[in-house]
Amino acid sequence: MHKQRGCMKSSDSVIPVERIESKIYYIRETKVMLASDLADLYEVSVSH
């Protein structure tokens, strides 16, 4: 059976959900993530 695209079980996640959720901010009722936080989650550098 094929797995649906974009549908992951929590056990398939590489980055813990709690760590991702702690990086999400609400600005004017919109969920946003800072580029630096996103880069930190994926362990890459942010180019300026």
Secondary structure, 3 states (H helix, E strand, C coil): CCCCCCCCCHHHCCCCHHHHHCCEEEECCEEEECHHHHHHHCCCCCCC
